[in-house]
Amino acid sequence: MKLNELSPAALKAAMEGGMEEWGQHGSIFQHRLYVEPQDARGGHYRKCRCGCGTKAKFRLMANGVCMSEGCELSLRRAVKTGCDSP
């Protein structure tokens, strides 16, 4: 993986947590968490699981691997608290 291809959030996580096994292995407990926007699959988004009723336009990432998807608020809360995915 080239560093120039990473998003700003991914680049920050890579610099703080290291690039070992980037994109191959991710853990909520061992790696830095960050939030990225995601593209619609098949022209639509899934529904967020937190109960807010909005679309899941963001994904929770760890070491370049998607851990969960949901609304921005629920995922930013998960990053801030460092707890399990919503």
Summary of the structure (lengths in Angstrom):
residues: 86
radius of gyration: 12.8
end to end distance: 28.1
largest distance: 37.0
contacts: 227
relative contact order: 0.21
helix: 27%
strand: 23%
